[in-house]
Amino acid sequence: MSIEIKVPPLPESVSDATLVAWHKAAGDAVQRDENLVDLETDKVVLEVPAPAAGAIVEILIEEGATVTAGDVLAILEEGEVAAAAPVEAEPEPEQSAPAPEAAAPKSLKTSPAVRRLLEEHDLDATMVVGTGKDGRITKADVMGFLKSDDHSNVTPGDPTVGVGDEISVGFERSEQRVPMSRLRARIAERLIEAQHTAAMLTTFNEVDLTEVMALRKRYKESFEKEHGVRLGFMSFFAKAAVEALKKFPVVNASVEGTDVVYHNYYDIGIAVSTERGLMVPVLRDVDQMSFADFERDLGDLAGKAQDGKIGMDELTGGTFSITNGGVFGSMMSTPILNQPQSAILGMHAIQQRPMAVNGEVQIRPMMYLALTYDHRIIDGKDSVQFLVTIKEQLEDPSRLLLQI
């Protein structure tokens, strides 16, 4: 029985998607629930699984096309259907075997995504060793070859170079034009929108992390043994932010038209860098979480974001955000609002610096903090005191337990 493979219902507020990669070609056998194709929306990548075991009879929409919910992507023939064999050329009359260097490259079956990648980099399929089923070349194989010495050390006359390959010798000036992904385009749109609609201002402070680092060092092994998750810095900052948000509720508010909406819950978005771009998964009701709950949920969401498996509902609805440029070495920055939120906390690199402590110079682990806020509803006084509250919580972590 033939089954139409259709674009699934798209998340709310998403009108269409881009077909970014087929994982199967016409004639391929598939198993039930095996991912057939990736669809990219403004925020997430959706996988389209096979509804039944069978074989792909026909692919109707190629990579790069824009699709909407219900569009038919391919036809699947259900049942124990063997994969269609590659078309082979008719055998030539018997003749003596050619010398190895003159042997014609064998025909290798590749997916549309792999073929496009090979074409983009002017590669012959015979140059790449396939690790997929039956020696099939995967995208990972091509990317690994491009990064390998085998690719960088190719020289003219090398018998492994495909016929017609052009070898660049010496220095070459070149350009490459690559269209933005839907996610990158949406990020750009949101950033410009934030700058045009909010009165953004940033205030700074610094925090001495001596006590937090000592606490982590003292309990990290027992914490991980007890809860099965590492005790990171982010849970301290998130908990400190919640206490500050309780004292300054306007920082947890948002603007809707001429109204200010105050939220009596604390859904914290944590910026995560992925290959597709920046994503901000949201952890719900952080005030109700333990440190272990927070670290565990953050790890799960970050992993899903990096694997492209995060859902739209996990990226929306936050009331406040935290971004950590320090993991990339940033000393100081001015983060941009994640609208409709009205504030975002920026963490930075920890550096050992000489500080005056009780009249003495001591070397302390210091971090600069930045709070970007919407000056339309948040006054400078509130923003400064908000950062001071976070500073006090982190410099004396016992406050987090006592909630003072």
C-alpha positions as CSV (number, residue, x, y, z in Angstrom):
1,M,0.0,0.0,0.0
2,S,1.3,3.5,-0.9
3,I,1.4,6.1,1.9
4,E,1.9,9.8,1.4
5,I,4.6,11.3,3.6
6,K,3.2,14.7,4.5
7,V,4.5,17.8,6.3
8,P,3.2,17.5,9.9
9,P,1.2,20.2,11.6
10,L,3.6,23.1,12.3
11,P,3.9,24.8,15.7
12,E,1.6,27.7,16.5
13,S,2.7,31.0,14.8
14,V,4.8,29.1,12.3
15,S,3.3,29.3,8.7
16,D,5.9,27.4,6.7
17,A,9.2,25.5,6.9
18,T,12.2,24.8,4.7
19,L,13.1,21.3,3.7
20,V,16.8,21.2,4.7
21,A,17.9,17.6,4.3
22,W,16.6,14.2,3.1
23,H,18.1,11.3,5.0
24,K,16.8,8.8,2.4
25,A,16.8,8.6,-1.4
26,A,14.2,7.2,-3.8
27,G,14.5,3.4,-3.6
28,D,15.8,3.3,0.0
29,A,14.3,0.9,2.5
30,V,13.1,2.5,5.7
31,Q,12.0,1.3,9.1
32,R,9.0,2.5,11.0
33,D,9.7,5.8,13.0
34,E,13.1,6.2,11.1
35,N,13.7,9.9,10.4
36,L,13.2,10.6,6.7
37,V,13.7,14.4,6.4
38,D,14.5,17.5,8.4
39,L,12.3,20.6,8.2
40,E,13.6,23.9,9.5
41,T,11.3,26.5,11.0
42,D,12.1,29.9,12.5
43,K,13.2,28.2,15.8
44,V,13.4,24.5,15.6
45,V,14.2,21.6,13.3
46,L,11.3,19.1,12.9
47,E,11.9,15.5,12.0
48,V,9.5,13.6,9.8
49,P,9.5,9.9,10.7
50,A,8.4,7.0,8.6
51,P,4.8,6.0,9.5
52,A,5.5,2.4,8.5
53,A,8.3,0.1,7.3
54,G,8.7,0.0,3.5
55,A,10.6,1.7,0.8
56,I,10.7,5.3,-0.6
57,V,9.1,5.1,-4.1
58,E,9.3,8.8,-5.0
59,I,10.6,12.1,-3.6
60,L,8.3,14.9,-4.6
61,I,9.9,17.9,-2.9
62,E,13.7,18.6,-3.1
63,E,15.9,20.2,-0.5
64,G,15.7,23.9,-0.1
65,A,12.0,24.1,-1.0
66,T,9.5,25.9,1.3
67,V,6.7,23.7,2.5
68,T,3.5,24.1,4.5
69,A,1.6,21.8,6.8
70,G,0.0,18.9,4.8
71,D,2.3,19.2,1.7
72,V,3.2,15.7,0.3
73,L,6.9,15.2,0.6
74,A,7.3,11.7,-0.7
75,I,5.5,8.4,-1.5
76,L,6.3,5.3,0.7
77,E,5.4,1.8,-0.4
78,E,4.5,0.0,2.8
79,G,5.6,-3.6,3.5
80,E,8.7,-5.7,3.3
81,V,9.9,-4.0,0.2
82,A,13.5,-4.3,-0.7
83,A,15.4,-1.2,-1.5
84,A,15.6,-0.4,-5.2
85,A,19.0,-1.4,-6.5
86,P,21.2,1.3,-8.1
87,V,21.0,1.4,-11.9
88,E,24.1,-0.3,-13.3
89,A,25.5,0.2,-16.7
90,E,25.3,-2.7,-19.2
91,P,28.5,-4.8,-19.0
92,E,31.2,-4.0,-21.5
93,P,32.6,-6.7,-23.7
94,E,35.3,-8.7,-21.8
95,Q,38.7,-7.1,-22.1
96,S,41.9,-7.1,-20.2
97,A,41.7,-5.3,-16.8
98,P,43.0,-1.7,-17.0
99,A,45.9,-0.6,-14.8
100,P,44.8,0.5,-11.3
101,E,45.5,4.1,-12.1
102,A,43.3,4.1,-15.1
103,A,40.4,2.3,-13.4
104,A,37.1,4.3,-13.6
105,P,35.7,5.4,-10.3
106,K,32.9,3.2,-9.1
107,S,29.4,4.6,-8.8
108,L,28.5,5.3,-5.3
109,K,24.9,5.8,-4.1
110,T,24.5,9.0,-2.1
111,S,21.6,11.0,-0.7
112,P,20.6,14.4,-2.2
113,A,22.1,16.2,0.9
114,V,25.4,14.4,0.4
115,R,25.4,15.1,-3.4
116,R,24.8,18.7,-2.8
117,L,27.7,18.9,-0.2
118,L,30.0,17.1,-2.6
119,E,29.1,19.6,-5.4
120,E,29.6,22.6,-3.2
121,H,33.1,21.5,-2.4
122,D,34.0,20.1,-5.9
123,L,34.6,16.7,-4.5
124,D,34.4,13.3,-6.2
125,A,32.4,10.7,-4.2
126,T,35.3,8.2,-4.7
127,M,37.6,10.4,-2.6
128,V,35.5,9.9,0.5
129,V,35.3,6.7,2.6
130,G,31.7,5.9,3.5
131,T,30.9,4.7,7.0
132,G,27.1,4.2,6.4
133,K,25.3,1.0,5.6
134,D,26.8,-0.8,2.7
135,G,29.5,1.8,2.5
136,R,27.1,4.7,1.9
137,I,28.7,8.1,2.3
138,T,27.1,10.3,4.9
139,K,27.3,14.0,5.5
140,A,29.5,13.4,8.5
141,D,31.9,11.4,6.2
142,V,32.2,14.4,3.8
143,M,32.6,16.9,6.6
144,G,35.3,14.7,8.2
145,F,37.1,14.4,4.9
146,L,37.1,18.2,4.4
147,K,38.7,18.6,7.8
148,S,41.3,15.9,7.3
149,D,44.8,16.0,6.0
150,D,43.7,13.9,3.0
151,H,41.7,16.9,1.7
152,S,44.3,19.6,2.5
153,N,47.2,17.6,1.1
154,V,45.7,16.7,-2.3
155,T,48.2,17.4,-5.1
156,P,47.9,17.5,-8.9
157,G,48.3,14.1,-10.4
158,D,47.1,12.3,-7.3
159,P,45.2,9.2,-8.6
160,T,42.6,9.6,-5.8
161,V,41.5,13.0,-7.2
162,G,38.4,12.6,-9.3
163,V,38.5,13.3,-13.0
164,G,38.0,17.0,-13.8
165,D,38.9,18.2,-10.2
166,E,40.5,21.6,-10.2
167,I,43.5,22.0,-8.0
168,S,44.3,25.5,-6.6
169,V,48.0,26.3,-6.4
170,G,49.3,29.2,-4.4
171,F,47.2,32.0,-2.9
172,E,43.7,32.5,-4.1
173,R,41.2,35.2,-3.2
174,S,37.7,33.9,-3.1
175,E,34.2,34.6,-1.8
176,Q,31.3,32.3,-0.8
177,R,27.7,33.5,-0.7
178,V,25.6,31.4,1.7
179,P,21.9,32.2,2.4
180,M,21.0,32.7,6.0
181,S,19.2,29.7,7.7
182,R,15.7,30.4,8.8
183,L,16.9,30.5,12.4
184,R,19.7,32.9,11.7
185,A,17.3,35.2,9.8
186,R,14.8,35.1,12.6
187,I,17.5,35.9,15.2
188,A,18.5,38.9,13.1
189,E,14.9,40.0,12.8
190,R,14.3,39.7,16.6
191,L,17.5,41.6,17.4
192,I,16.7,44.5,15.2
193,E,13.1,44.5,16.5
194,A,14.4,44.7,20.1
195,Q,16.6,47.7,19.3
196,H,13.8,49.5,17.5
197,T,11.1,48.9,20.1
198,A,12.8,48.9,23.5
199,A,14.7,51.7,25.3
200,M,17.6,49.4,26.1
201,L,20.2,50.4,28.7
202,T,22.9,48.4,30.4
203,T,24.3,48.7,33.9
204,F,27.3,46.8,35.3
205,N,28.7,45.5,38.5
206,E,31.2,42.9,39.6
207,V,31.0,39.9,41.9
208,D,33.6,38.1,44.0
209,L,33.0,34.4,43.5
210,T,35.3,33.2,46.3
211,E,32.5,31.7,48.4
212,V,30.6,30.1,45.5
213,M,33.8,28.5,44.2
214,A,34.7,27.2,47.7
215,L,31.2,25.8,48.1
216,R,31.3,24.0,44.8
217,K,34.8,22.6,45.5
218,R,33.7,21.4,48.9
219,Y,30.5,19.6,47.8
220,K,30.9,18.9,44.1
221,E,31.8,15.3,44.5
222,S,29.1,14.5,47.0
223,F,26.6,16.5,45.1
224,E,27.3,14.6,41.9
225,K,27.2,11.3,43.7
226,E,23.9,12.1,45.4
227,H,22.1,13.6,42.4
228,G,23.9,12.2,39.4
229,V,24.5,15.7,37.9
230,R,27.4,18.2,38.2
231,L,27.0,21.3,40.4
232,G,27.6,24.2,37.9
233,F,27.7,28.0,38.3
234,M,24.5,28.6,36.4
235,S,22.3,27.2,39.1
236,F,23.8,29.7,41.6
237,F,23.2,32.6,39.2
238,A,19.7,31.5,38.4
239,K,18.7,31.1,42.0
240,A,20.3,34.5,42.8
241,A,18.4,36.1,39.9
242,V,15.1,34.7,41.2
243,E,15.7,36.2,44.7
244,A,16.4,39.6,43.0
245,L,13.3,39.3,40.8
246,K,11.2,38.7,43.9
247,K,12.5,42.0,45.3
248,F,12.2,43.9,42.0
249,P,9.1,42.4,40.2
250,V,9.2,45.0,37.5
251,V,12.4,43.4,36.2
252,N,10.3,40.2,35.8
253,A,7.6,42.1,33.9
254,S,6.9,42.6,30.2
255,V,5.3,45.3,28.1
256,E,2.2,44.7,26.0
257,G,1.0,47.8,24.2
258,T,0.5,50.4,26.9
259,D,0.2,47.8,29.7
260,V,2.9,46.4,32.0
261,V,2.3,42.7,32.7
262,Y,3.7,41.5,36.0
263,H,4.4,37.8,36.3
264,N,4.1,36.0,39.6
265,Y,6.2,33.0,38.4
266,Y,9.9,32.8,37.4
267,D,10.5,31.1,34.0
268,I,14.2,31.7,33.3
269,G,15.6,31.4,29.8
270,I,19.3,30.3,29.5
271,A,21.1,31.1,26.3
272,V,22.6,28.1,24.6
273,S,25.0,28.3,21.6
274,T,24.3,25.7,18.9
275,E,25.5,25.0,15.4
276,R,22.3,26.5,14.0
277,G,22.6,29.7,16.2
278,L,21.7,31.0,19.6
279,M,18.7,29.4,21.3
280,V,17.2,30.3,24.7
281,P,15.5,27.2,26.3
282,V,13.2,28.2,29.2
283,L,13.2,26.5,32.6
284,R,9.8,26.8,34.3
285,D,9.2,27.8,37.9
286,V,12.9,28.0,38.8
287,D,11.9,29.3,42.3
288,Q,10.4,25.8,43.0
289,M,13.5,23.9,41.8
290,S,16.3,22.6,43.8
291,F,19.9,23.1,42.6
292,A,19.9,19.5,41.3
293,D,16.6,19.9,39.5
294,F,17.9,23.0,37.8
295,E,21.2,21.5,36.7
296,R,19.4,18.3,35.4
297,D,16.7,20.2,33.5
298,L,19.2,22.6,32.1
299,G,21.4,19.8,30.8
300,D,18.5,18.1,29.2
301,L,17.3,21.3,27.4
302,A,20.7,22.3,26.3
303,G,21.3,18.8,24.9
304,K,18.0,18.9,23.0
305,A,18.8,22.4,21.6
306,Q,22.3,21.3,20.4
307,D,20.8,18.2,18.8
308,G,18.1,20.1,17.1
309,K,15.4,18.2,18.9
310,I,14.0,21.0,21.1
311,G,10.3,21.9,20.9
312,M,8.8,25.3,20.3
313,D,7.1,25.2,23.8
314,E,10.5,24.8,25.4
315,L,11.7,28.0,23.7
316,T,8.8,30.3,24.5
317,G,7.2,32.0,27.6
318,G,10.3,33.0,29.6
319,T,10.1,36.0,31.9
320,F,13.8,36.7,32.3
321,S,17.0,35.5,30.6
322,I,20.6,34.8,31.5
323,T,23.5,34.6,28.9
324,N,27.0,33.5,29.7
325,G,29.6,35.0,27.3
326,G,32.3,34.0,29.8
327,V,32.4,30.4,28.4
328,F,33.9,32.0,25.2
329,G,36.3,34.3,27.1
330,S,34.2,37.5,27.1
331,M,35.2,40.0,29.7
332,M,32.3,42.4,29.3
333,S,29.4,42.8,26.9
334,T,26.0,44.4,26.6
335,P,23.4,41.6,26.0
336,I,20.3,42.4,23.9
337,L,16.8,41.8,25.3
338,N,15.0,38.6,24.5
339,Q,11.6,40.3,23.9
340,P,9.0,40.5,25.2
341,Q,11.1,40.2,28.3
342,S,12.3,43.4,29.9
343,A,15.7,42.4,31.2
344,I,18.6,40.0,30.6
345,L,21.6,39.2,32.8
346,G,25.0,38.8,31.2
347,M,27.7,36.6,32.9
348,H,31.4,36.9,31.9
349,A,34.7,35.2,32.3
350,I,36.1,34.7,35.8
351,Q,39.5,36.3,36.3
352,Q,41.9,36.4,39.3
353,R,42.3,40.1,40.1
354,P,43.9,42.0,43.0
355,M,41.1,43.4,45.2
356,A,41.1,45.5,48.4
357,V,39.6,43.3,51.1
358,N,39.4,44.6,54.7
359,G,42.3,47.0,54.0
360,E,44.5,44.3,52.4
361,V,45.2,43.4,48.7
362,Q,44.0,39.9,48.0
363,I,43.7,37.9,44.7
364,R,40.1,37.1,44.2
365,P,38.1,35.3,41.4
366,M,36.1,38.2,40.0
367,M,33.3,38.4,37.3
368,Y,31.8,41.4,35.6
369,L,28.0,41.3,35.5
370,A,25.8,43.2,33.0
371,L,22.1,43.8,33.2
372,T,20.4,45.1,30.0
373,Y,16.9,46.4,30.7
374,D,14.0,48.2,29.1
375,H,14.2,51.7,30.4
376,R,10.5,52.3,29.5
377,I,9.4,50.4,32.6
378,I,12.6,49.8,34.7
379,D,14.3,52.7,36.3
380,G,18.0,53.0,36.8
381,K,17.7,52.7,40.5
382,D,15.9,49.4,40.2
383,S,18.4,48.0,37.8
384,V,21.3,48.9,39.9
385,Q,19.8,47.5,43.1
386,F,18.8,44.4,41.2
387,L,22.4,43.7,40.3
388,V,23.5,44.6,43.9
389,T,21.1,41.9,45.2
390,I,22.6,39.3,42.9
391,K,26.1,40.3,44.0
392,E,25.1,40.0,47.7
393,Q,23.5,36.5,47.1
394,L,26.6,35.2,45.3
395,E,29.2,36.7,47.7
396,D,27.3,35.1,50.6
397,P,25.6,31.9,49.2
398,S,24.0,31.2,52.5
399,R,21.5,33.9,51.6
400,L,20.2,31.6,48.9
401,L,19.3,29.0,51.5
402,L,17.7,31.5,53.8
403,Q,16.1,33.6,51.0
404,I,17.2,36.9,52.4
